[in-house]
Amino acid sequence: MRKTSFILVLFTAIALAWDPLGYTYLGEVLPVTGASGDLSLGYFGFSQYWETDTLGFDSLYSHREGYGVVRFLWTGRYGLTSSHTISFVLPAFLQIAGPGDTTGVGIADPWICVDGWMSRDPQFILRGALRPTLKGTLDTGDYTESDRHVAAEVSATFLIPVSGSLSGPRIQASGGLRKYFTAWDEVPGAPGDSADTSPGMEFRGEARMILPVNRELNFHAGFEFATRGETEIDSSDITGSEVSSLDLRTGIELDNTQLELNVDVFYRLSGQNVNKEWGFVVSGMGLDLGDIFSLGTGSRSSTSGESSGGSESGRRD
């Protein structure tokens, strides 16, 4: 039973690890023909996991050995209009610690998304996103962060000033629904068995308080959560395959003429059939797309506030 539960957790927990799309919620869109890009680098570890028993109670168990994973995230954006930005989000991973000789490295499934203003006062952005699946073709090794299911998401982001001005303390809140389409994949809890599986609808959200320290430095802290229903196989739910998580996220954003840097720390507070992760991400390392998409003097390599800080001033991505 413990072996089956262990495999179930590893199978379902990947989707509720650090979320590449959630890390790139926008607080503003780019100007028309504006382009930007950024590379984020993070380290995440986990040695325990939550498992739900037959009575619905969640207990914390330990993996045989701890896992350590380096995660990369490259994001490129382009301003389609003065109100719409298209983004390409490409995650990758490298397992550097784990049980025995297990290894894993590869490029996970990319996201393509469009963000558009719904309202500028108050600030309200609507996002539509699609994640085609690479089906693990760019992975190698035992550990993977790829998914066989195509996914689509609709979400919204609100930026709410606390003191009446966006230059002061403010709250950034994002949330949406993610749909996973049916695909031929391994059956959760049944190693070696495959079938047409359909993960349940997923609700994701986050909220954080952004506190300006000075003109160049912001501090932010808040929570992220996700919850997904049971996976279906042949129109029947797989008992115990639902997943959920609640994470603490805090960090700083530094933005001046010499340096544009974000540092975020993540810690999983609770969950259901997921790993107890912790980690940190550093972003603001460049790889700007302004030169690539340059269209003469009309092109601007502009940036926009995103979920990692929510600044309304020019940002690196």
N, C-alpha and C positions, 0 to 999 in steps of 0.2 A: 504493500500500500504506500509506504513512504517513497519507494522508487517511482511509482506511478505519479504521485503527487509532485515529486521533484521535477519530473519531466513536464508535467502540466504547467507548473510555475514558469519554467524556462521557456515553454512554448508561448504562453500568454503574456509574459512580463515584458517582452521586447517592445510591444506596442505601447506600453505605459512607462517606458524609460524616458529619459530626457527627450522632449518632443521638439524636433527641428522646426516644424511649422509654428508651434506656439512661441518659440524663442524669437520669432521675427514679426510679431504683431506690430503694425505701424501706428504711430500717432499722427503722422502727416504723410502726404503723398509727394512724389517728386514733381518738379515743374515739367512742362512739356519738353520733350527731347532731353531732359536731364537724365544722367546715368550715374550709377554708383555700384560699388561692390565691396565685399568684405570677407575676410576669413576668420572664423572663430575656432579656438582650440580649447579642449577641455579634458579633464580626467575624471572618471567615475569609478567607484568601487562598490562592491556589495558582497557580503558573506552570509547574510540571512535572508529569509523570505517569509511572507505571511501565507498561510494556507487556511482555507475555510473548511471546517468539518461538516459532517452530515446534519448537525444541529444549527448550522449557520454561524458558529463562533469562529473568530479568526485567532489563530495561534502563530507564534513566531518560532521558526526553526532555523537551524544552521546548515549551510552548504558544507560539503566535505572539505572544501578549500575555498578561500575567497577569490573573487574575480576582480581584475583591474582592466579597464578599457579606456583607451584614448579615443576621443571623438572629435572629428573635424566637421566644420560646416562652412561651405562657401555659398554666399548669397550674391546674386547679381540682379540689379533692378534697372528699369527703363521707364521714363515718363511718356506714356502713350498720349495723354492729353493733359490739360492743366488740372484735371480732376481724377485721373486714373493712372495707376502705376502697375506694370506687370513685373513679376519677380520669378526668379528661378532659384530654388533652394536645393543644394546638393549635399547630402550628408555622407560621411565615410567613417570607418571605425578600424581600430587596431587593438586586438586583445593582447595584453602584455603580462597577464597573470591569470592563473586558473588551475583547475585540478589536473594533475599528471602532465601529459604532453598536449593538452588541448590548445589549439591556436585558432585564430580567426582574424582575417583582414579583408577589407573590401569596400565597395561603394554601395550604399544602401539606396533605397528607392527615392527618386527626386520628387519635389513638389513644384507645380506651376500654379501661380496664383495671381489674381487681379484684385487690387484694392482701389476703392473709389469713395470720394466724399459723398455722404448722404446729408450732412449738415456741417457747417463750419463754426456755427455759434448756437448751441454748444458743439464741440468737435465730436463727430460721429462718422466712423469709417466702416463700410461694409466690405467683406472679403468673400470671394469665391475661389476655391482651390481644388486642384485635381492631382492625384498621385498615381501615375502609371506604375506598374510593377516591373522590375527587372528580373524577378523570379530567381534572385540569387546568382545570376550569371556572372556577376562581377565580384563574387565572394569566393574565398578559399579558406579551408580549415573547418573546425568543428563548431566554432561560435559564429553566429550570424545575427545581423540586425535587419535583414530584409524580410519582406512580407509578400506572400503570394497573392494577396487580395488588392485589387484596385480600390482606391479610396477617394471620396469627395467630401469637401467640407464647406459649410457656409457659417461665417462667424462675423461678429461685430466688435468694434473697439470704441469705447467712450473715454474721453479725457475731461475730467470734472475738476475745475478749480475749487479749492477749499476756501480761499480768501477773496474770491472774485477776480483774481488775476492768474493767468497761466504761468507767469514768472515766479509765482509763489508756490506754496505747498499745493499739491494736486493729487488726484486719484486717477489711475488708469485701470480700467476694467475691460476685459475681453472675454468672450464666450461664444460657443457655437456647437453645432451638431456635425458629427462625422459619420458618414455612411460607408460601410465596407461591402463590396460586391462579392458574390459567390465565386469561389475558385477551388480548384483541385488542390488539396493540401493535406498535411498530416492531421489526423484526428486528435484533438487534445485529450491527453490521458490514455492514449492507445498507441504506444510506440510501434512504428512499422506499418500501421494502418492508415490508408489515405482514402479520401472521399471528397465530394463537393461540400465544402463547408461555408457557412455564412455567419461571420461574427455579428453580434448584436449592435444596435445603434449606440454611438458613443457621445456623451456630453462632456465637453471640456470647458474649463474656465479659469480665469486668474484675476486677481485684483491686488494692486500694490499702491502704497503711499509713496510719493516722490517728494523728497524734502531738499530744497536747494541749500547747500552749505555756503556757497558764495557764487560769483558769476561763472565760475569754471567747473564747479564740483557739485554733483547731486548725490544724495544717498537715497536708496529705495529699499523697501521691504514689503513682503506680502506673501500670498499663498497661491498655489496652483492646484487644481484638482481635475480628475478625470474619472468617469465611471462608464462601464460598458455592460450591456446585457449578455446573456448566455449565447454561445455559439450554437447555430443550428446545423443539423445534418439530417438529410431526408425529411425535412419539415418537423424534426423533433429537436428539442433543446438538449444540449449536453449538460447534465447536472453538474454544478460546481465550476463551470467555465466562465462565469462572470468575473470581471476584474474592476478594481478601483484603486485610486491612490490620492493622497493628500501630501503636498510638498511645501516646505518653507523655502522661499527664495529671497535672498538679500544681496545687496551689492552697491557698487559705486560707479559713477560715470564721470570721467574727466574729459573736458573738452576745451582746449586752448589752441593757440597758434602752433605750438610745438608738438602736441600729443592729443590724440583722440582715443581714449581707452575705456573699455567697460570690463568690470570684473564682477561675476555673479557666483554666489555660493548656493548650492542646492542641498536640501536634507529631507528625506522622506519621513514624514511623521507617522503615517499609518497607511494601510492598504489591504487589499483583498486579492489573493493569488498573484502577488507581485513581489519582486525583490525589494529589500530595504536598501535603497541606493543613497549615496551621498556623492557630491562632486563639486567641481568648480569649472567655470568657463571664462576664458579671456577673449575678448573680441576687440576689433579696431585695428587689425593688422594690415589693412590696405587691400591690395589687389583691386583697385578702382577700375570701373568700366568706362570712365569718362572718355579716355582716349580711344577705346575700341568703338564706341558708338558716336564719336565726334561727328557732328554735322555742320562744321564751320563755326562761325562766331555765335550762331544761335544755340549751340550746345553748351550745357552747363553741367558740371559734375557736382550736383547738389545732393544733399542728404536729407533724411527725415527722421523724426522721433520714432522710436520703436519700443517694443516691450522691455528691452533691457535697460531702458532708462527713461524714455518718454520725453526727452528734451525737445523743446520747440525751436531751438537754435539749430544751425547747420550741424549735421552729423556725418559720420564717416560712411554710413550706408543708408 
